[in-house]
Amino acid sequence: MPKRHVIVVGAGAAGLMAAGQSAAGFDPATPGAETILLEKMDRPGVKLRITGQGRCNVTNTDPMREMVAHFPAGEHFIRPALYRFSNESLRSFLAELGVPTEVQRGGRVFPVSEDARDVVAALVRWVTRQGVTLRTESAVEQLLTEPGRVVGVRTVDGRVYRGDAVIVATGGASYPSTGSTGDGYAFARSAGHTIVPIQPALVPLETAGQTAPRLEGLSLRNVNVSVWIDGRKETDAFGEMVFTAFGVSGPVILTLSRVVVGALRAGRRVTLAFDLKPALDHPTLDARLLDEISASPQRHVRNLLKELLPSKLVPVCLDLVGLAPHRAAHQITAGERKRLRVWLKDFRLPVTDHRPLREAIVTAGGVDTSEVDPHTMASRLVAGLHFAGEVLDVDGETGGYNLQAAFSTGWVAGRSAAAG
Ligand SMILES: Cc1cc2nc3c(=O)[nH]c(=O)nc-3n(C[C@H](O)[C@H](O)[C@H](O)COP(=O)(O)OP(=O)(O)OC[C@H]3O[C@@H](n4cnc5c(N)ncnc54)[C@H](O)[C@@H]3O)c2cc1C
């Protein structure tokens, strides 16, 4: 049987996995395909190198049935791919490539070396061993089609590559300096696919006033953040966050950002409420405040607050609650103690905007998954055309879910494109 020819566009997480699986040949009935991997940048995996702040949170240890719940878009579509190439499969695969992984807080999985470059280097060595031809500085500009099927691609330098199958793994449209500039959406549209409008997901938020800038750089580990839309509580999440020069970021904020972006775009009013003492209910917190006051009644309010808050938060708390820093603790009135308690449990910041798409960790929207077979990643409209990774309308929360989705869909697309 003559070998099939597979073209993979984009050497990110999904494209590297797809190309290697396509070339590998995984059983005697389906020999590996002649596979070419075309990458626009001068080296593969540029975005992969900056993931997890350079440490690369490759996946999460969630059991599979729980993992799908971490995909706000594409939950049902992604399920078969996750089951075929799971988080455990990914960890074993990386270990075989010489990149053992370890589990950190929240089930997040990282390479033991905590160096994303090790993941990229191992994948590149692996695809090379499988016989994949990797061409960098080869930006694809057009899909070549004949009625009902794809026959190849053309690169910007005018080269034509012909193949039996094309896998579009061009990523989303955020962090465009990494090469992910949304080209795949245009390719898919030219082949007749619907593109679900793209917008930032997992994106930092901008907040009103000077509170966030005053707190810039302060990270909070155990905070519960609620999203209030037009005065009604919509959702909440617990975890880590950080204040920035323009507002707020960090895992818990990124997770909530999807809801916030949707509300802001619909012209609704969004406020974040921070519970800085989520482990204490109101009566327990009040008792704690009374204990602190009676333990040192002459202590200045400012020093009392240092027992309860990171020091950077103390002056902000004093200003917002309206307490003089040098008053003695025993002079705090019952009303002031109540205001302080309410602030500690429900400190609010209005959201003015979200950061732009280019600063989003992930792009929401993309190729409409109803037009793609979840078992093969093949287009239901054009024979031979496949999609993998973030170009699809699938996005996960923070915690390793997006890379797992890219690897799983890449794995499925590579194998099915090679099998024909
Ligand atoms: C700062 C940051 C940190 C992140 N950290 C994590 C994390 O720790 N864990 C996690 O799960 N997710 C993380 N993500 C998300 C994750 O990186 C992406 O979801 C994932 O990389 C998507 O993989 P992909 O292969 O689909 O796309 P990409 O990795 O974006 O790869 C697409 C590739 O296609 C190439 N390309 C594009 N157009 C063309 C063209 N016309 N011709 C040829 N090549 C082309 C690009 O140059 C690029 O190399 C992070 C994202 C960012 C921005």
The ligand as an SDF file (V2000), in Angstrom:
LIG
                    3D

 53 58  0  0  0  0  0  0  0  0999 V2000
    1.4520   32.7670   28.6860 C   0  0  0  0  0  0  0  0  0  0  0  0
    0.6980   31.4790   28.4910 C   0  0  0  0  0  0  0  0  0  0  0  0
    0.8230   30.4700   29.4370 C   0  0  0  0  0  0  0  0  0  0  0  0
    0.0980   29.2870   29.2860 C   0  0  0  0  0  0  0  0  0  0  0  0
    0.2850   28.3100   30.2040 N   0  0  0  0  0  0  0  0  0  0  0  0
   -0.3970   27.1490   30.0690 C   0  0  0  0  0  0  0  0  0  0  0  0
   -0.1760   26.0750   30.9720 C   0  0  0  0  0  0  0  0  0  0  0  0
    0.7050   26.1330   31.8310 O   0  0  0  0  0  0  0  0  0  0  0  0
   -0.9520   24.9570   30.8360 N   0  0  0  0  0  0  0  0  0  0  0  0
   -1.8890   24.8490   29.8450 C   0  0  0  0  0  0  0  0  0  0  0  0
   -2.5740   23.8250   29.7790 O   0  0  0  0  0  0  0  0  0  0  0  0
   -2.0620   25.8180   28.9250 N   0  0  0  0  0  0  0  0  0  0  0  0
   -1.3270   26.9530   29.0040 C   0  0  0  0  0  0  0  0  0  0  0  0
   -1.4980   27.9310   28.0630 N   0  0  0  0  0  0  0  0  0  0  0  0
   -2.3880   27.6730   26.9070 C   0  0  0  0  0  0  0  0  0  0  0  0
   -1.6600   26.7660   25.8990 C   0  0  0  0  0  0  0  0  0  0  0  0
   -0.3690   27.2730   25.6800 O   0  0  0  0  0  0  0  0  0  0  0  0
   -2.3880   26.6840   24.5620 C   0  0  0  0  0  0  0  0  0  0  0  0
   -3.7410   26.3750   24.7570 O   0  0  0  0  0  0  0  0  0  0  0  0
   -1.7120   25.6260   23.6830 C   0  0  0  0  0  0  0  0  0  0  0  0
   -0.3840   26.0100   23.4080 O   0  0  0  0  0  0  0  0  0  0  0  0
   -2.4550   25.4330   22.3700 C   0  0  0  0  0  0  0  0  0  0  0  0
   -1.6990   24.5480   21.5730 O   0  0  0  0  0  0  0  0  0  0  0  0
   -1.8260   24.5980   19.9890 P   0  0  0  0  0  0  0  0  0  0  0  0
   -0.8290   23.6300   19.4710 O   0  0  0  0  0  0  0  0  0  0  0  0
   -3.2310   24.4600   19.5800 O   0  0  0  0  0  0  0  0  0  0  0  0
   -1.4090   26.0740   19.5990 O   0  0  0  0  0  0  0  0  0  0  0  0
   -0.0020   26.8230   19.7530 P   0  0  0  0  0  0  0  0  0  0  0  0
    0.7790   26.2670   20.8560 O   0  0  0  0  0  0  0  0  0  0  0  0
   -0.3660   28.2640   19.7660 O   0  0  0  0  0  0  0  0  0  0  0  0
    0.7590   26.4530   18.4070 O   0  0  0  0  0  0  0  0  0  0  0  0
    0.3240   26.8870   17.1420 C   0  0  0  0  0  0  0  0  0  0  0  0
    1.5180   26.9050   16.2090 C   0  0  0  0  0  0  0  0  0  0  0  0
    1.0640   27.1580   14.8730 O   0  0  0  0  0  0  0  0  0  0  0  0
    1.9660   28.0390   14.2420 C   0  0  0  0  0  0  0  0  0  0  0  0
    1.2760   28.7150   13.1370 N   0  0  0  0  0  0  0  0  0  0  0  0
    0.2580   29.6060   13.2390 C   0  0  0  0  0  0  0  0  0  0  0  0
   -0.1380   29.9870   12.0100 N   0  0  0  0  0  0  0  0  0  0  0  0
    0.6510   29.3270   11.1220 C   0  0  0  0  0  0  0  0  0  0  0  0
    0.7240   29.3050    9.6890 C   0  0  0  0  0  0  0  0  0  0  0  0
   -0.0620   30.0790    8.9170 N   0  0  0  0  0  0  0  0  0  0  0  0
    1.6610   28.5160    9.1100 N   0  0  0  0  0  0  0  0  0  0  0  0
    2.4840   27.7340    9.8640 C   0  0  0  0  0  0  0  0  0  0  0  0
    2.4600   27.7210   11.2190 N   0  0  0  0  0  0  0  0  0  0  0  0
    1.5410   28.5020   11.8460 C   0  0  0  0  0  0  0  0  0  0  0  0
    2.3760   28.9830   15.3730 C   0  0  0  0  0  0  0  0  0  0  0  0
    3.5920   29.6620   15.0630 O   0  0  0  0  0  0  0  0  0  0  0  0
    2.4910   28.0320   16.5470 C   0  0  0  0  0  0  0  0  0  0  0  0
    3.8000   27.4960   16.6530 O   0  0  0  0  0  0  0  0  0  0  0  0
   -0.7590   29.1140   28.1730 C   0  0  0  0  0  0  0  0  0  0  0  0
   -0.8590   30.1240   27.2120 C   0  0  0  0  0  0  0  0  0  0  0  0
   -0.1370   31.2900   27.3630 C   0  0  0  0  0  0  0  0  0  0  0  0
   -0.2600   32.3600   26.3040 C   0  0  0  0  0  0  0  0  0  0  0  0
  1  2  1  0
  2  3  1  0
  2 52  2  0
  3  4  2  0
  4  5  1  0
  4 50  1  0
  5  6  2  0
  6  7  1  0
  6 13  1  0
  7  8  2  0
  7  9  1  0
  9 10  1  0
 10 11  2  0
 10 12  1  0
 12 13  2  0
 13 14  1  0
 14 15  1  0
 14 50  1  0
 15 16  1  0
 16 17  1  0
 16 18  1  0
 18 19  1  0
 18 20  1  0
 20 21  1  0
 20 22  1  0
 22 23  1  0
 23 24  1  0
 24 25  2  0
 24 26  1  0
 24 27  1  0
 27 28  1  0
 28 29  2  0
 28 30  1  0
 28 31  1  0
 31 32  1  0
 32 33  1  0
 33 34  1  0
 33 48  1  0
 34 35  1  0
 35 36  1  0
 35 46  1  0
 36 37  1  0
 36 45  1  0
 37 38  2  0
 38 39  1  0
 39 40  1  0
 39 45  2  0
 40 41  1  0
 40 42  2  0
 42 43  1  0
 43 44  2  0
 44 45  1  0
 46 47  1  0
 46 48  1  0
 48 49  1  0
 50 51  2  0
 51 52  1  0
 52 53  1  0
M  END
$$$$
